[in-house]
């Protein structure tokens, strides 16, 4: 009968794997927000009733976004193998996992951003238009500013989704907590590794959501205090 792995070893391995997971989630979330936010703004500007309505462009971009959102992550992981190898030189490890994680999250963020911007009160946008403000200024000073608390929550939702995807990436050698759970917890039937990885993933998800909520509320209070 195989003896259980000492808890000290389990905790050490879990700590290392947690660092890999945080790296994957952090970098991919940053890339997704940087590229997905302009995509969401573009969708909103070209939507019917937007500042630059363009039905053809909106439908085309929307189709691509929805196609990317509907793609199962494991399928995307396999499809992007060549791209991942080209960009980072390998298809294994946390750095390799960042590529499909970020690419898969960009359309997700884009649609979230568009939904958030569409909730900005039309009166605020019309007031800015009547002053002769440029499109860029309206986007920055009205759309993004008014919806910033909701955007923070959207980023939190994205990070939590990527946390789950990063665990799936571990199944195919992406590293992190998912990889540890599969190699040590599942393949070697060691419940201590499985319990440790599940507990850490739950804690990280809770902390992300808690932080996003606190930041969103703080920004919202400050925004109303300056009005």
C-alpha positions as CSV (number, residue, x, y, z in Angstrom):
1,X,0.0,0.0,0.0
2,X,1.4,3.4,-1.1
3,X,2.1,5.7,1.8
4,X,0.6,9.2,1.7
5,X,2.9,12.1,0.7
6,X,3.9,14.2,3.8
7,X,1.9,17.4,4.1
8,X,5.1,19.4,4.1
9,X,5.9,18.1,0.6
10,X,2.4,18.7,-0.6
11,X,2.4,22.3,0.6
12,X,5.8,23.0,-1.0
13,X,4.7,21.6,-4.3
14,X,1.4,23.4,-4.1
15,X,3.2,26.7,-3.4
16,X,5.3,26.3,-6.5
17,X,2.3,25.4,-8.6
18,X,0.4,28.3,-7.2
19,X,3.1,30.7,-8.5
20,X,2.7,29.2,-12.0
21,X,-1.1,29.6,-11.9
22,X,-0.9,33.2,-10.7
23,X,1.6,34.0,-13.5
24,X,-0.6,32.4,-16.2
25,X,-3.8,34.1,-14.9
26,X,-2.1,37.5,-14.3
27,X,-0.4,37.8,-17.6
28,X,-3.2,36.5,-19.7
29,X,-5.8,38.7,-17.9
30,X,-3.6,41.8,-18.6
31,X,-3.2,40.9,-22.3
32,X,-6.9,40.2,-22.6
33,X,-7.9,43.5,-21.0
34,X,-5.4,45.5,-23.1
35,X,-6.7,44.0,-26.4
36,X,-10.2,43.2,-25.5
37,X,-11.2,46.6,-24.2
38,X,-10.6,48.4,-27.6
39,X,-12.4,45.5,-29.2
40,X,-15.4,46.1,-26.9
41,X,-15.3,49.9,-27.6
42,X,-15.3,49.2,-31.3
43,X,-18.3,47.0,-31.0
44,X,-20.2,49.6,-29.1
45,X,-19.2,52.5,-31.4
46,X,-20.4,50.6,-34.5
47,X,-23.6,49.2,-32.9
48,X,-27.0,50.5,-33.9
49,X,-27.4,53.8,-32.0
50,X,-23.6,54.0,-31.4
51,X,-21.5,57.0,-32.1
52,X,-20.3,55.5,-35.4
53,X,-22.9,53.0,-36.4
54,X,-21.8,50.5,-39.1
55,X,-24.1,47.5,-39.3
56,X,-21.8,45.5,-41.6
57,X,-18.7,46.0,-39.5
58,X,-20.6,45.4,-36.3
59,X,-22.1,42.2,-37.5
60,X,-18.8,40.9,-38.9
61,X,-16.8,41.8,-35.7
62,X,-19.6,40.4,-33.5
63,X,-19.6,37.1,-35.4
64,X,-15.8,36.8,-34.9
65,X,-16.1,37.6,-31.3
66,X,-19.0,35.1,-30.7
67,X,-17.1,32.5,-32.6
68,X,-14.1,33.0,-30.4
69,X,-16.2,32.9,-27.2
70,X,-17.9,29.6,-28.3
71,X,-14.6,27.8,-28.9
72,X,-14.0,25.2,-26.2
73,X,-10.7,26.0,-24.5
74,X,-9.1,22.6,-24.9
75,X,-9.9,22.8,-28.7
76,X,-8.3,26.2,-28.8
77,X,-5.3,24.9,-26.9
78,X,-4.7,22.3,-29.6
79,X,-5.4,24.7,-32.5
80,X,-2.9,27.2,-31.3
81,X,-0.1,24.8,-30.8
82,X,1.9,26.1,-33.8
83,X,1.3,29.7,-32.8
84,X,2.3,29.0,-29.2
85,X,5.5,27.3,-30.3
86,X,6.3,30.2,-32.7
87,X,5.8,32.8,-30.0
88,X,7.4,31.2,-26.9
89,X,9.4,28.3,-28.4
90,X,7.6,25.6,-26.6
91,X,4.1,24.2,-26.0
92,X,4.6,23.2,-22.4
93,X,4.8,25.3,-19.2
94,X,3.0,28.4,-17.9
95,X,4.5,30.8,-20.6
96,X,3.1,28.5,-23.3
97,X,-0.3,28.4,-21.7
98,X,-0.5,32.2,-21.6
99,X,-0.9,32.3,-25.4
100,X,-4.2,30.3,-25.7
101,X,-5.5,31.7,-22.4
102,X,-5.0,35.3,-23.6
103,X,-6.3,34.7,-27.1
104,X,-9.4,32.9,-25.8
105,X,-10.1,35.6,-23.3
106,X,-9.9,38.6,-25.7
107,X,-13.3,38.1,-27.4
108,X,-14.7,37.3,-23.9
109,X,-13.5,40.6,-22.6
110,X,-14.6,42.4,-25.8
111,X,-18.2,41.3,-25.4
112,X,-18.2,42.1,-21.7
113,X,-16.9,45.6,-22.3
114,X,-19.5,46.2,-25.0
115,X,-22.3,45.1,-22.7
116,X,-21.0,47.4,-19.9
117,X,-20.6,50.4,-22.2
118,X,-24.1,49.9,-23.6
119,X,-25.5,50.5,-20.1
120,X,-24.1,54.1,-19.9
121,X,-27.0,56.5,-19.9
122,X,-27.6,58.0,-23.3
123,X,-28.0,61.5,-21.8
124,X,-24.4,61.5,-20.7
125,X,-23.2,60.7,-24.2
126,X,-25.6,63.2,-25.9
127,X,-24.4,65.9,-23.6
128,X,-20.8,65.2,-24.6
129,X,-21.7,65.2,-28.3
130,X,-23.4,68.6,-28.0
131,X,-20.2,70.1,-26.6
132,X,-18.4,69.1,-29.8
133,X,-16.1,66.5,-28.0
134,X,-14.2,64.1,-30.2
135,X,-15.1,60.4,-30.3
136,X,-11.9,59.6,-28.4
137,X,-12.7,62.1,-25.7
138,X,-16.3,60.8,-25.4
139,X,-15.0,57.2,-25.1
140,X,-12.4,58.1,-22.5
141,X,-14.3,60.7,-20.5
142,X,-17.8,59.4,-20.7
143,X,-18.1,55.8,-21.7
144,X,-15.1,54.4,-19.9
145,X,-15.4,56.7,-16.9
146,X,-19.1,56.2,-16.3
147,X,-18.8,52.4,-16.6
148,X,-15.4,52.0,-14.8
149,X,-16.9,50.2,-11.7
150,X,-18.7,47.7,-13.9
151,X,-15.5,47.3,-16.0
152,X,-13.6,46.4,-12.8
153,X,-16.1,43.7,-12.1
154,X,-15.9,42.4,-15.6
155,X,-12.1,42.1,-15.2
156,X,-12.7,40.1,-12.1
157,X,-15.1,37.8,-13.9
158,X,-12.4,37.3,-16.7
159,X,-9.7,36.5,-14.2
160,X,-11.8,33.9,-12.5
161,X,-12.7,32.3,-15.8
162,X,-9.0,32.2,-16.8
163,X,-8.3,30.6,-13.4
164,X,-10.5,27.7,-14.5
165,X,-9.0,27.6,-17.9
166,X,-5.5,27.6,-16.5
167,X,-6.4,24.4,-14.5
168,X,-7.5,22.8,-17.8
169,X,-4.2,23.9,-19.4
170,X,-2.4,21.9,-16.7
171,X,-4.0,18.7,-18.1
172,X,-1.8,19.1,-21.3
173,X,1.4,20.2,-19.6
174,X,0.6,23.8,-19.0
175,X,1.9,23.7,-15.4
176,X,0.4,25.3,-12.4
177,X,-2.2,23.8,-10.0
178,X,-4.1,21.9,-12.7
179,X,-0.9,20.1,-13.7
180,X,-0.2,19.3,-10.1
181,X,-3.7,18.0,-9.5
182,X,-3.5,15.7,-12.5
183,X,0.0,14.3,-12.0
184,X,0.0,13.9,-8.3
185,X,-3.6,13.9,-7.3
186,X,-5.3,11.9,-10.1
187,X,-2.6,9.8,-11.7
188,X,-1.0,8.8,-8.4
189,X,-4.3,8.7,-6.4
190,X,-3.0,11.1,-3.8
191,X,-6.0,12.8,-2.2
192,X,-3.8,15.3,-0.3
193,X,-2.6,16.9,-3.6
194,X,-6.2,17.0,-4.9
195,X,-7.5,18.6,-1.7
196,X,-4.7,21.2,-1.6
197,X,-5.1,22.3,-5.2
198,X,-8.9,22.5,-5.0
199,X,-8.6,24.6,-1.7
200,X,-6.0,27.0,-3.2
201,X,-8.1,27.5,-6.4
202,X,-11.1,28.3,-4.3
203,X,-9.2,30.8,-2.2
204,X,-7.7,32.5,-5.3
205,X,-11.1,32.8,-6.9
206,X,-12.6,34.2,-3.7
207,X,-9.8,36.7,-3.4
208,X,-10.2,37.9,-7.0
209,X,-13.9,38.4,-6.6
210,X,-13.5,40.1,-3.2
211,X,-10.8,42.5,-4.6
212,X,-12.9,43.3,-7.7
213,X,-15.9,44.1,-5.6
214,X,-14.0,46.3,-3.2
215,X,-12.2,48.2,-6.0
216,X,-15.5,48.7,-7.9
217,X,-17.3,50.1,-4.8
218,X,-14.4,52.4,-4.0
219,X,-14.2,53.8,-7.5
220,X,-18.0,54.2,-7.6
221,X,-18.0,56.1,-4.3
222,X,-15.2,58.4,-5.4
223,X,-16.9,59.0,-8.7
224,X,-20.1,60.1,-7.0
225,X,-18.3,62.2,-4.5
226,X,-16.7,64.3,-7.3
227,X,-20.0,64.8,-9.1
